[in-house]
Amino acid sequence: MKERYILNFPPESTNKPITYQLIKKFGLRVNILRAQITPGKEGRLLLEVDANEDAIKKGMQYLKEEDVLISPLKKKITIEVEKCVNCGMCTGVCISGALAIDRKEWSINLDVSKCVACELCIRACPLRLIRLDFLGNMKG
C-alpha cells in the first residue's frame, strides 16, 4: 500500500537520519517527492511510503516519537476542462508525467497517481485553470 505524507521536522531533528531509520527499522520503501530542509531550522518532506499497513503505522509512530509532525497528503488536482484550450503548456513542465496530451483527441490527460505536487503546471497554465488542493502545506 502506498501513502503520502507531509512531514514537518523540528530544528533539533534536521540532522538525524530519520528517513534512513524508516527504511532500515520498518522496511518502508521511501520516495522523497519534495524536500525543504535547512540544518538547524525546520524541515519539510513530501514523502511517499510503500509497505504493508502495519509497517506504515509503526513508522509513523516512530516519527511521532521523534517529534515529527505528520499530515497525510490528500491531494486533488483539478483542471477546468470546459475552459481549457488544450494548449499543452502544463504538459511541457510536468516533471512526473502526470499530465500528457492525447495527440489523437488533442486533449489533456491527467494521471493523478503520478502527481508529485510540484505545482509547476499551475504556474504554466496561461488561463490559470489548474488547481492543486491538498491537506497540509509545502509552501514556506
N, C-alpha and C positions, 0 to 999 in steps of 0.2 A: 504494500500500500504506500502511495506517495502522498505526502503532506507538505504544505509550505507554511513557513513561519517567519515573522519578523522578530529578530532578537535584538534587544537593547541591552548593551553591556555597560555596567558602571565603570568608572575610571580605573578602579583597582583590578578589574578583570581583563582589561585590554591586552595585558602582556602574558596572560595564562593560555596554555594550549587547550582551550575548552573544546574547540571543534575537533581537534585530534582525539580527545577523550570520547566524544560522541561516536567516533569511528572505532576506536580501539576497545573501549569498555562495553559498548552497547551494540556494536555491529551495524550501526546505521550507515547506509550509503548516503553520503552528503554531497550536495551540489550547491555551491555558493553562487547564487544568481545575481546578487548585488551586495556591495560592501562599502561601508563608510567607517573606517577605523583610524583613530589617531591615538597612539600610545599616550597614556596618562589622561586621556579625555574619554568621553562616552563613545562607544562604538555601536554600529548597527549592521546587521546582516539580514538579507533576504535569503533564506535557506530552504532548499527542498531536501527532504529526507525520505528515504525509501527503505522500509523494513516492515516487519510484522507489527501489529498494533501494540503488543506488549513491549517490544523493544523501544518503540517510539515513546510510549508512556514513561518508561524508565529513563530514557534520555532526557525527556522534558522535565522529569523530576530532578535529575542531576543539575540541569540548567537552573531550576528554581533554587536549589541549594547553593548555587554559585552566585545568587542574586541577579541573575539574568532575567529581564522581563520578556515574556513570551506572548506574542499576539499571533494567533492563527491567521493566515492570509486567506481572506475570502475576497477574491477579486472578480471583477466583471468588466470586460472591455466592451464598449458599445460603440457602434457606428450608426449614424443616422443614414441608413441605406437609401431611404426615399429621397434624400437631398444630395447624396454622393454622386459625383460626376465620373467616378472611376478613373481618376487621373493617374493613379498608381504611385503618387508621391510617398504615401505611407509604406508601400511595399519596398521602396528603394532604401529605406532606412531601418527596416525591421531586421535586426541582427539575429533574431531567433528563428525566423522563418514562419512566424505565426500569421503574418499577412502575406498573401500572394495574389497575383492577378490571374484570373482564368482567361486565357487568351481566346478561347472559343466564344465565351459569353461576354468577354470584356467587362468582367465584374470582379470586385474584391472578395476574396475568400479569407475567412478567419478561422484559425485553429487555436482556440483558447488554451488548450493544453500546452502549447509551445511558448505562450507569452511569459516573459520574464519581468514584466512591469517596468521596463526601462523608460517608457514614456516618450521615446523618440518619434513614434508615429503621431502622437498628439501634437507635437510641435511642427511636424512635417505637413500635416493636413492644411492646405490653404484655406479651406472653408470652415475649419475648426469643428469638424463633425465627429471626432473621436474622443471618447472619454474613458478613463480608467478609474473605476470606483473600487476601493478596497478598504478593509478594516485594517487599521494601522497606518503608519505614515513613514515613508522612507525619506522624506524631504528634511532638510535641516542642516 
